[in-house]
């Protein structure tokens, strides 16, 4: 299997990026001892060439069947290095553009021939920008590596939400939400068990899971069944499917040109059985009526439905809604938060609370009093936390697990506890 044209262009781009950033590395250690320079050069090019070789060999090494933790760490380090170099390259490019403008000025204004380069704290402006770029890139990479330690650092987010149409019997109902478990990424049983214990410690009346139990395959849950079956609640544990649960991103060997795979269908049926064996009620475009003190609320669950074209749309909210129009208060489980603006708010204004996940808050961001930022906000209008429009609420869970990048920076894994008042 030969690399495609896109892969060749990517390899060429990364090689040029390595060469470009190396100019700054070489400039920074130019005045150092020869031994220091040589060691620096060897380390830089050993890492860079190793990454390129691995990238070239990917089509030949059965990458999809590697252990998930190994894949995650290798991909994270590779992407982290690329992002760090890109960030450094931005500073280098600014300096090159600045010097280009000065050169043009000197050609047309002879009097400016002796224009000073400029000095910042004893360094030329070029030296300053080069070092600043390398420091920025190195800091980004170090931050991503630090984030490896946070992937099991579970946080409980507690909030109270008041609804005018909540039946009196259900006031004080404690709803616990988890989302995006991605069991295929887990490697630390003790850490995950602590997360499960933390869920049960909240003493919730109702536990709701909003999709992505696995990364691709139902078998990923095999070693975690006993652990997650410990999650219990007096009013039950209910779940729905996320985009990863369908196995759409896995290279099934029997996949036909039109996209059909019998193995994929078999995997999906097996995953449905996993939910049942866990003791969870999987909601496939359906609803249940919960009763308490002679009053009722409706719990609706839809399959994955996204307003973004690259994600699958299997959900049927009309079908899930049937038979609940007379129920005064409704909670909906829908994995993808784009569903809220695209259909839920516009067509079903009596769905009071929607619970979603999917974004993971990009597993990277800043959440401190007065500042909430993540790259996720450039892709999703609602990406983490509580949102309100009129009498409707949406809560987007930041995810219990992780995918791709085996860590979290700023946006920690979440267990949500909502008290209805």
Residue pairs with C-beta under 8 A, 6 or more apart in sequence:
1 59
1 60
2 59
3 11
3 56
3 59
7 55
7 59
10 55
11 52
11 55
11 56
14 51
14 52
14 55
14 82
15 52
17 82
17 85
17 86
17 89
18 45
18 48
18 52
18 85
20 89
20 92
21 85
21 88
21 89
21 92
21 134
21 137
22 44
22 45
22 48
23 92
24 88
24 92
24 130
24 131
24 133
24 134
25 40
25 41
25 44
25 134
26 37
26 41
27 127
27 130
28 130
28 131
28 134
29 36
29 37
29 40
30 37
32 40
47 81
48 81
51 78
51 81
54 74
54 78
55 78
63 71
64 250
64 251
68 184
68 185
68 187
68 215
68 220
69 185
69 187
69 406
72 185
72 402
72 404
72 405
72 406
73 148
73 406
75 404
75 405
76 144
76 148
76 404
76 405
76 406
76 407
77 145
79 405
80 140
80 141
80 144
80 145
81 141
83 140
83 141
83 144
84 137
84 138
84 140
84 141
85 137
86 137
87 133
87 136
87 137
87 140
88 133
88 134
88 136
88 137
88 138
89 133
90 133
91 129
91 130
91 132
91 133
91 136
92 129
92 130
92 133
94 129
95 125
95 126
95 129
95 130
95 133
98 125
98 129
99 126
102 115
105 112
105 115
106 112
106 113
106 115
117 124
117 125
117 126
118 124
118 125
119 125
120 128
121 128
123 131
143 409
144 364
144 405
144 407
144 409
145 407
146 407
146 409
147 363
147 364
147 405
147 407
147 408
147 409
148 406
148 407
149 407
150 407
150 408
150 409
150 412
150 413
151 402
151 406
151 407
151 408
151 413
152 188
152 191
152 192
152 194
152 195
152 413
153 408
153 412
153 413
154 194
154 195
154 198
154 400
154 412
154 413
154 414
154 415
155 412
155 413
155 414
155 415
156 198
156 202
156 414
156 415
156 416
156 417
157 385
157 398
157 414
157 415
157 416
157 417
158 417
158 419
159 386
159 416
159 417
159 418
159 419
160 418
160 419
160 420
160 421
161 353
161 386
161 393
161 418
161 419
161 420
161 421
162 421
163 329
163 352
163 353
163 391
163 393
163 420
164 391
165 328
165 329
165 352
165 391
166 297
166 329
166 352
166 420
166 421
167 292
167 293
167 295
167 296
167 297
167 328
167 329
168 293
168 295
169 292
169 293
169 294
169 295
170 292
170 295
170 297
170 329
170 420
171 420
171 421
172 419
172 420
172 421
173 205
173 206
173 292
173 419
173 420
174 202
174 203
174 204
174 205
174 206
174 417
174 418
174 419
174 420
175 204
175 205
175 206
175 207
175 208
175 331
175 417
175 418
175 419
175 420
176 199
176 202
176 204
176 206
176 207
176 208
176 233
176 415
176 416
176 417
176 418
177 207
177 208
177 209
177 210
177 355
177 395
177 397
177 415
177 416
177 418
178 199
178 207
178 208
178 209
178 210
178 397
178 400
178 414
178 415
178 416
179 209
179 210
179 211
179 212
179 242
179 335
179 355
179 356
179 357
179 358
179 397
179 399
179 400
179 414
180 210
180 211
180 212
180 242
180 357
180 358
180 360
180 397
180 399
180 400
180 401
180 403
181 209
181 212
181 213
181 214
181 228
181 400
181 401
182 212
182 213
182 214
182 215
182 244
182 399
182 400
182 401
182 402
182 403
183 213
183 214
183 215
183 220
183 221
183 224
183 228
183 401
184 214
184 215
184 216
184 217
184 220
185 215
185 401
185 402
185 403
185 406
186 192
186 224
186 401
189 223
189 227
192 224
192 227
193 227
195 400
195 413
195 415
196 227
196 228
196 230
196 231
198 415
199 207
199 231
199 415
200 230
200 231
200 232
202 415
202 417
204 233
204 417
205 233
205 234
205 235
206 233
206 234
206 235
206 236
206 238
206 290
206 299
207 231
207 232
207 233
207 236
207 237
207 238
208 237
208 238
208 239
208 299
208 331
208 333
208 355
209 237
209 238
209 239
209 240
209 280
209 333
210 239
210 240
210 242
210 333
210 334
210 335
210 355
210 356
210 357
210 397
211 239
211 240
211 241
211 242
211 243
211 244
211 245
211 304
211 333
211 335
211 357
211 358
212 242
212 243
212 244
212 245
212 335
212 357
212 358
212 399
212 401
212 403
213 221
213 239
213 241
213 242
213 245
213 271
213 274
213 275
214 220
214 221
214 244
214 245
214 271
215 244
215 403
216 244
216 247
216 249
216 250
217 247
217 250
217 267
218 267
218 268
218 270
218 271
218 273
218 274
219 270
221 228
221 271
221 274
225 274
225 277
225 278
228 278
229 277
229 278
229 279
231 237
231 278
231 280
232 279
235 290
236 281
237 278
237 279
237 280
237 281
238 280
238 281
238 282
238 283
238 288
238 299
238 301
238 333
239 275
239 280
239 281
239 282
239 283
239 301
239 333
240 282
240 283
240 284
240 301
240 302
240 303
240 333
240 334
240 335
241 271
241 282
241 284
241 303
241 304
241 314
241 335
242 304
242 335
242 336
242 357
242 358
243 304
243 306
243 311
243 312
243 335
243 336
243 358
244 403
245 268
245 271
245 304
246 264
246 268
246 304
246 312
246 314
247 261
247 264
247 267
247 268
248 264
248 312
250 264
250 267
252 261
252 263
252 264
252 267
253 263
254 261
254 262
254 263
255 261
255 264
272 282
272 284
275 281
275 282
276 282
281 288
282 301
283 299
283 300
283 301
283 302
283 320
283 333
284 301
284 303
285 301
285 302
285 303
285 315
285 316
285 317
285 319
285 320
286 300
286 301
286 319
286 320
287 298
287 299
287 300
287 301
287 320
287 321
287 322
287 323
287 324
288 298
288 299
289 296
289 297
289 298
289 299
289 324
289 327
290 296
290 297
290 298
290 299
296 327
296 328
297 327
297 328
297 329
297 330
297 331
298 324
298 327
298 329
298 330
298 331
299 330
299 331
299 333
300 317
300 320
300 321
300 324
300 330
300 331
300 332
300 333
300 351
301 320
301 332
301 333
301 334
302 315
302 316
302 317
302 320
302 332
302 333
302 334
302 339
303 314
303 315
303 316
304 311
304 312
304 313
304 314
304 315
304 335
304 336
305 313
305 314
305 315
305 317
305 334
305 335
305 336
305 339
305 343
306 312
306 313
306 336
306 338
306 339
307 336
307 338
307 339
307 341
307 342
307 343
308 336
308 338
311 336
315 334
315 339
317 332
317 334
317 339
317 343
317 344
317 347
317 348
320 332
321 348
324 330
325 350
329 352
330 350
330 351
330 352
330 353
331 351
331 352
331 353
331 354
331 355
332 344
332 348
332 351
332 353
332 354
332 355
333 354
333 355
334 340
334 344
334 354
334 355
334 356
335 356
335 357
335 358
336 356
336 358
337 356
337 357
337 358
337 359
337 380
337 381
337 382
337 383
337 394
337 396
338 380
338 381
339 354
339 356
340 354
340 356
340 382
340 387
340 394
341 381
341 382
344 351
344 354
344 392
344 394
345 389
345 390
345 392
349 390
349 391
349 392
351 392
352 391
352 392
352 393
353 392
353 393
353 394
353 395
353 418
354 392
354 393
354 394
354 395
355 394
355 395
355 397
356 382
356 394
356 395
356 396
356 397
357 396
357 397
357 398
357 399
358 396
359 376
359 379
359 380
359 383
359 384
359 396
359 398
359 399
360 376
360 398
360 399
360 402
360 403
360 411
361 367
361 374
361 376
361 383
361 384
361 398
361 399
361 411
362 374
362 375
362 376
362 383
362 411
363 399
363 402
363 404
363 405
363 407
363 408
363 409
363 411
364 374
364 375
364 405
364 408
364 409
364 410
364 411
365 372
365 373
365 374
365 375
365 376
365 384
365 409
365 410
365 411
366 372
366 373
366 374
366 410
367 373
367 374
367 384
367 410
367 411
372 384
372 385
374 383
374 384
374 410
374 411
376 383
376 384
377 383
382 394
382 396
383 396
384 396
384 398
384 411
385 395
385 396
386 393
386 394
386 395
387 393
387 394
387 395
387 396
388 394
395 416
395 418
397 414
397 416
398 411
398 412
398 413
398 414
399 413
399 414
400 413
400 414
400 415
401 413
402 408
402 413
